[in-house]
């Protein structure tokens, strides 16, 4: 699915149907679903809804602000009449366009948790809602009863039941990642939810350090953190190796890097703190070397292009002078 909103450079890649989700001012949906594949069958109602909305918009003549239309409908790369019924197998591709004003996109996802593939999708959606500022579960029911992933022990998804999720993606005019010096740190409510997930339920064993670092790796790609927040995340990791990995992972996303050493106070050994600072310094030097090399390559390319342009201009000038001299020369005597 591809949702685009104009004047926005940020992205939110939602891998439910193995396709990215981009945000811009208008909404442009490209849904490509394997109808016979287990785990996506329960999402098929999305396609009929798009077909019905496109037909309803066409019959209304686009009255009011904004417009909606179904621009393309294919089955197995062949044109499909939107009014026809959907088959039980095949690859359906729908392109839907809307300029109606909206601040949030919601869509329903139905999962059968007895299926390993559906449990993997559920875990992925759970992790995205914890680590992506624009994404959340608006509501969820398990076998008809209201539920929420906050009641589960990460990363364990229930292994039975029918889960229905209303997944919400907030459309933002500004991208949420505007670089280290212009992006705010992770807001406190989502940060506390992430921290509680890592700490685990009272009376139950928390998740492994491997799972903790894996989730923090996802959070670090989409968020920035203060030194105080990083210290809390380092503290929640149980063992030395995981703490060191977490600190090194989160340093590039620290909004107050001058105070980063304060996040390492929970480490028992001074040698561990020194090792982290050395790894961070080596990472910075490596990144700087890459940037310098890229700048040198760009400079070389620009220099080559400039030389080619100058040589071409000189050749044209010489050709012009030769032609002018030939025109000015007297005709040969017979």
C-alpha positions in Angstrom: 0.0 0.0 0.0 1.3 3.5 -0.8 -0.2 6.5 0.8 1.3 9.8 -0.3 0.9 13.3 1.2 2.3 16.3 -0.6 4.9 18.6 0.9 6.1 15.8 3.2 9.6 14.3 2.9 9.3 11.8 5.8 8.3 8.1 5.3 6.6 5.5 7.4 7.3 2.1 5.9 4.6 -0.4 7.0 5.4 -3.9 5.9 2.0 -5.5 6.3 1.6 -6.4 2.6 5.4 -6.1 1.8 5.0 -2.6 0.5 6.0 0.8 1.9 3.6 3.5 3.2 4.6 7.1 2.2 2.9 10.2 3.4 1.9 13.3 1.3 -1.0 15.8 0.9 -3.1 13.6 -1.4 -3.7 10.0 -0.8 -2.6 7.5 -3.5 -3.2 3.9 -2.6 -1.5 1.0 -4.5 -2.7 -2.3 -3.0 -1.1 -5.4 -4.4 -2.3 -8.6 -2.6 -1.9 -12.3 -3.3 -5.4 -13.4 -2.8 -4.6 -17.1 -2.2 -1.7 -16.5 0.2 -2.6 -17.4 3.9 -2.2 -14.5 6.2 -3.3 -11.9 3.7 -6.7 -13.5 3.0 -8.2 -11.8 6.0 -7.1 -8.4 4.6 -9.1 -8.9 1.4 -12.0 -6.7 2.6 -9.7 -3.7 1.9 -9.8 -4.2 -1.8 -13.7 -4.4 -2.1 -13.9 -1.3 0.0 -11.6 0.6 -2.3 -13.6 -0.6 -5.3 -16.9 0.4 -3.7 -15.5 3.8 -2.7 -14.2 4.5 -6.2 -17.6 3.5 -7.8 -19.5 5.7 -5.2 -17.2 8.7 -6.0 -17.7 8.2 -9.7 -21.5 8.1 -9.4 -21.5 11.2 -7.2 -19.6 13.2 -9.8 -16.9 14.4 -7.4 -19.1 16.9 -5.6 -17.7 18.8 -2.6 -14.1 19.4 -1.5 -11.6 16.9 -2.9 -12.2 14.0 -5.1 -11.9 10.2 -5.1 -11.4 7.8 -8.0 -10.3 4.3 -8.9 -7.5 4.8 -11.4 -6.4 1.3 -12.1 -7.6 -2.3 -11.3 -5.7 -5.4 -12.5 -5.9 -9.1 -11.8 -2.7 -11.0 -12.7 -1.5 -7.9 -14.6 -4.7 -8.0 -16.8 -7.4 -5.2 -16.6 -10.3 -6.1 -14.3 -13.8 -4.6 -14.3 -14.2 -3.1 -10.7 -17.8 -4.1 -10.7 -17.0 -7.8 -11.1 -16.6 -10.2 -8.1 -13.2 -11.0 -6.8 -11.8 -14.5 -7.5 -10.5 -16.8 -4.8 -6.9 -16.7 -6.1 -4.6 -14.5 -8.1 -2.7 -11.2 -7.7 -4.9 -8.2 -7.4 -3.5 -4.7 -8.0 -5.6 -1.6 -7.2 -4.6 2.0 -7.6 -6.9 4.5 -5.7 -6.5 8.2 -5.6 -8.1 10.7 -3.2 -7.7 14.5 -2.5 -10.1 14.5 0.4 -8.7 16.3 3.4 -7.7 14.0 6.3 -5.2 13.9 9.2 -5.2 10.2 9.8 -5.5 7.0 7.8 -7.1 4.0 9.4 -7.5 0.5 8.0 -8.7 -2.8 9.4 -6.5 -5.9 9.7 -7.9 -9.3 10.6 -5.4 -12.0 11.7 -5.8 -15.6 12.7 -3.3 -16.1 15.5 -3.2 -19.9 15.0 -1.2 -19.0 11.8 2.6 -18.4 12.3 2.5 -15.9 9.5 -0.3 -13.9 11.1 1.5 -13.9 14.4 4.6 -12.6 12.7 2.5 -9.8 11.2 1.0 -9.0 14.6 4.4 -8.8 16.2 5.6 -6.5 13.4 2.6 -4.2 13.9 3.2 -4.3 17.7 6.8 -3.2 17.3 6.0 -0.5 14.8 3.4 1.1 17.1 6.0 1.1 19.9 8.8 2.6 17.8 7.1 4.8 15.1 5.9 8.2 16.1 3.1 8.3 13.5 1.7 4.7 14.0 -0.6 3.2 16.6 -3.3 0.6 17.2 -6.5 2.7 17.4 -8.4 -0.4 18.7 -8.1 -4.1 18.8 -10.3 -7.1 19.7 -9.4 -10.7 20.3 -12.3 -13.1 19.7 -14.7 -10.2 20.0 -13.3 -8.9 23.3 -11.4 -5.6 23.6 -7.6 -6.1 24.0 -4.3 -4.2 23.7 -0.7 -5.3 23.3 0.1 -3.5 26.6 -1.5 -6.5 28.3 0.9 -8.9 26.5 4.4 -9.9 27.5 6.8 -8.8 24.7 7.6 -10.5 22.3 5.0 -13.2 22.9 1.8 -12.9 20.8 -1.3 -15.0 21.7 -1.1 -18.3 19.8 -4.9 -18.6 19.3 -7.9 -16.5 18.5 -9.1 -14.0 15.9 -7.4 -10.6 16.2 -9.0 -7.6 14.6 -6.9 -4.4 14.6 -7.8 -0.9 13.5 -4.4 0.4 12.6 -3.9 4.2 12.5 -1.2 6.3 10.7 -1.1 10.0 11.5 -0.4 12.2 8.5 2.1 14.9 9.4 2.9 18.1 7.4 6.5 18.0 8.6 8.6 14.8 8.6 9.2 13.5 12.1 12.9 12.9 11.4 14.5 16.3 10.6 18.1 15.4 11.7 19.9 15.4 15.0 19.8 19.1 15.6 16.2 19.8 14.5 14.3 16.7 15.7 12.7 16.6 19.2 13.5 13.6 21.5 10.9 10.8 21.8 7.8 12.2 23.7 7.4 10.9 27.2 4.1 8.9 26.8 5.4 6.7 24.0 8.8 6.5 25.7 7.2 5.2 28.9 5.2 2.6 27.0 8.4 1.4 25.3 10.2 1.3 28.7 7.4 -0.7 30.3 7.4 -3.1 27.4 11.1 -3.7 27.9 10.7 -4.1 31.7 8.0 -6.7 31.3 5.0 -7.5 33.4 5.3 -7.6 37.2 5.9 -11.2 38.4 6.9 -12.4 34.9 10.4 -12.9 33.4 11.3 -10.0 31.1 12.3 -10.6 27.5 15.8 -11.5 26.7 18.5 -8.9 26.1 18.6 -10.0 22.4 14.9 -9.0 22.1 15.4 -5.8 24.0 18.3 -4.7 21.8 16.4 -5.7 18.7 13.4 -3.5 19.6 15.7 -0.6 20.6 17.4 -1.0 17.2 14.1 -0.3 15.5 13.3 2.6 17.9 16.7 4.1 17.1 16.0 4.3 13.4 12.9 6.4 14.0 13.4 8.4 17.2 15.9 10.6 19.0 16.5 10.4 22.8 17.8 12.5 25.6 20.7 11.4 27.8 18.2 10.7 30.6 16.1 8.5 28.3 19.2 6.6 27.1 20.3 6.0 30.7 16.9 4.4 31.4 17.2 2.2 28.3 20.7 1.1 29.2 19.6 0.4 32.8 16.7 -1.8 31.6 19.1 -4.1 29.7 20.3 -6.9 32.0 23.8 -7.9 31.0 27.1 -6.1 30.3 27.3 -7.0 26.6 23.7 -5.8 26.0 24.3 -2.5 27.9 27.4 -1.7 25.8 25.6 -2.5 22.6 22.6 -0.4 23.6 24.8 2.6 24.5 26.8 2.5 21.3 23.6 2.0 19.3 21.8 5.0 20.8 24.7 7.5 20.8 24.1 8.8 17.3 20.5 9.5 18.2 21.3 11.4 21.4 20.1 15.0 21.3 22.5 16.2 24.0 25.7 14.3 23.2 27.8 16.5 25.4 26.1 14.8 28.4 26.2 11.3 26.9 28.7 10.1 29.5 26.0 10.6 32.2 24.0 7.8 30.5 26.8 5.3 31.3 26.8 5.7 35.1 24.9 2.4 35.6 27.9 0.5 34.2 29.9 -1.0 37.0 33.3 -0.9 35.5 35.2 2.2 34.3 36.8 0.0 31.6 33.3 -0.6 30.1 32.6 3.1 30.0 35.9 3.8 28.3 35.3 1.0 25.8 32.0 2.5 24.9 33.5 6.0 24.4 36.3 4.5 22.3 33.8 2.6 20.1 31.7 5.8 19.7 34.8 7.8 18.8 35.8 5.1 16.3 32.3 5.1 14.8 32.4 8.9 14.4 35.8 8.8 12.7 34.6 6.1 10.4 31.5 8.1 9.5 33.6 11.2 8.9 36.0 9.3 6.7 33.1 8.1 4.6 31.7 11.6 4.3 35.2 13.0 3.3 35.6 10.2 0.7 32.1 10.9 -0.7 32.9 14.6 -0.9 36.1 13.9 -2.7 34.4 11.6 -5.2 31.7 14.3 -5.8 34.4 16.9 -6.2 36.2 14.7 -8.7 33.0 14.1 -10.7 32.2 17.8 -10.7 35.8 18.6 -11.9 35.6 16.0 -14.7 32.3 17.5 -15.8 33.7 21.0 -15.7 36.7 19.9 -17.8 34.4 18.2 -20.3 32.3 21.3 -20.6 35.3 23.6 -21.0 36.8 21.3 -23.7 33.5 21.2 -25.5 33.2 25.0 -25.4 36.8 25.4 -26.7 36.1 22.9 -29.6 33.0 24.8 -30.5 34.9 28.1 -30.4 37.7 26.8 -32.6 35.1 25.4 -35.1 33.4 28.8 -35.2 36.6 30.7 -35.8 37.6 28.3 -38.6 34.3 28.7 -40.2 34.5 32.5 -40.0 38.0 32.5 -41.5 36.9 30.3 -44.4 34.0 32.5 -45.1 36.2 35.6 -45.1 38.9 34.1 -47.4 38.7 35.2 -51.0 37.6 32.6 -53.5 40.4 30.9 -55.4 41.4 32.3 -58.7 40.4 30.2 -61.7 
